[in-house]
């Protein structure tokens, strides 16, 4: 597969997991439009950017925007850089969000917004809370935070809701695969097999060889951690079962 074909397959495969992926991105873009500073380009930081899907959507919507994406996956970063349609307006950086000092590596200029999509669930609760505490260091006053992710219902306290959400999500995923979407495993097998990407495939194996499941947290955890970090108006602006867009703003 070419990088362009691989990216197209990524979008289809991701949508198989997120039925209303386009709608939640639209909700995020509307909030960015509301936060757009007058008189200068919008600057957006994307956490766990993958191949730059959300970066790309932001750069398309705001032709003067500057977007910086951060990720640790060498294959996804290579894919994003090779399919970048926005030149220097979109930069993808290989940074570890759990490492001390990452905030000093994203540039001197502060951002008007920080976004993330289907990524922060990879962080354990302590690392996630630490990330939120660090964010004000790279944001302008009034900056907005938007995180789209599956925030699963709790099996102990919300068993009915959890069951309904899981059934609905799996039904949609299977229908998408029947319609031609690649499975998660098949996509990654194809990505690791791209000719010329052997170094990235090796690095991918080394970085994720000891990866273990993370502790899932609730919407309430995100909101509480954001408030503790100094954010206000902590809420959600989109929800479909357990698919949620978290919102917060700096004073």
Long-range contacts (C-beta under 8 A, 24 or more apart in sequence): 1-190, 1-194, 3-79, 3-82, 3-83, 3-194, 4-83, 6-79, 6-187, 6-190, 6-191, 6-194, 7-51, 7-79, 7-83, 9-182, 9-187, 9-190, 10-50, 10-51, 10-53, 10-79, 10-187, 11-53, 12-176, 12-180, 12-181, 12-182, 13-181, 13-182, 13-183, 13-184, 13-187, 14-53, 14-118, 15-176, 15-181, 16-172, 16-173, 16-176, 16-177, 16-181, 17-118, 17-150, 17-169, 17-173, 17-184, 18-118, 18-150, 18-243, 19-168, 19-169, 19-172, 19-240, 19-243, 20-240, 20-243, 23-238, 23-240, 24-117, 24-148, 24-238, 24-240, 24-243, 24-245, 25-54, 25-57, 25-117, 25-148, 27-237, 27-238, 27-245, 28-54, 28-115, 28-117, 28-146, 28-148, 28-245, 29-57, 29-58, 29-61, 31-113, 31-144, 31-146, 31-237, 31-247, 32-58, 32-61, 32-62, 32-113, 32-115, 32-144, 32-146, 33-61, 33-62, 34-144, 35-112, 35-113, 35-142, 35-143, 35-144, 35-249, 36-62, 36-112, 37-112, 37-140, 41-65, 41-66, 42-66, 42-112, 42-113, 43-67, 43-68, 43-109, 43-110, 43-111, 43-112, 43-113, 44-68, 44-111, 44-112, 44-113, 44-114, 44-115, 45-69, 45-70, 45-106, 45-111, 45-113, 45-114, 45-115, 45-138, 46-70, 46-114, 46-115, 46-116, 46-117, 47-97, 47-114, 47-115, 47-116, 47-119, 47-120, 47-131, 47-147, 48-97, 48-116, 48-117, 48-118, 48-119, 48-120, 48-122, 49-76, 49-80, 49-92, 49-119, 50-76, 50-80, 50-119, 51-76, 51-77, 51-79, 51-80, 51-83, 52-80, 52-83, 52-84, 52-90, 52-92, 53-117, 54-115, 54-116, 54-117, 55-80, 55-86, 55-90, 55-92, 56-85, 56-86, 56-90, 58-115, 59-85, 59-86, 59-89, 59-90, 65-89, 67-91, 68-92, 68-93, 68-106, 68-107, 68-111, 69-93, 70-95, 70-97, 70-102, 70-106, 71-95, 71-119, 72-96, 72-97, 72-207, 73-204, 73-207, 73-208, 74-199, 74-200, 74-203, 74-204, 74-207, 75-188, 75-191, 75-192, 75-197, 75-200, 75-201, 75-204, 78-197, 78-200, 79-191, 97-123, 97-127, 97-131, 98-123, 98-127, 98-130, 98-131, 102-134, 103-134, 103-137, 103-138, 106-138, 110-138, 110-139, 110-140, 110-143, 111-138, 111-139, 111-140, 111-143, 112-139, 112-140, 112-142, 112-143, 112-144, 113-139, 113-143, 113-144, 113-145, 113-146, 114-138, 114-139, 114-143, 114-144, 114-145, 114-146, 115-145, 115-146, 115-147, 116-146, 116-147, 116-148, 116-149, 117-147, 117-148, 117-149, 118-148, 118-149, 118-150, 119-149, 120-147, 120-149, 121-149, 121-150, 121-151, 121-214, 121-216, 122-214, 123-214, 124-214, 124-215, 125-215, 125-217, 125-221, 128-217, 128-221, 128-222, 128-225, 129-225, 129-228, 129-229, 132-225, 132-226, 132-228, 132-229, 132-231, 133-228, 133-229, 135-229, 136-229, 136-230, 136-250, 139-250, 140-250, 141-250, 141-251, 142-249, 142-250, 142-251, 143-249, 143-250, 144-247, 144-248, 144-249, 144-250, 145-226, 145-231, 145-246, 145-247, 145-248, 145-249, 145-250, 146-237, 146-245, 146-246, 146-247, 147-222, 147-245, 147-246, 148-238, 148-243, 148-244, 148-245, 148-246, 149-243, 149-244, 149-246, 150-242, 150-243, 150-244, 151-216, 151-217, 151-218, 151-219, 151-222, 151-242, 151-244, 151-246, 152-216, 152-242, 153-242, 154-218, 161-241, 161-242, 162-242, 164-241, 165-241, 165-242, 168-241, 169-241, 169-242, 219-244, 219-246, 222-246, 223-248
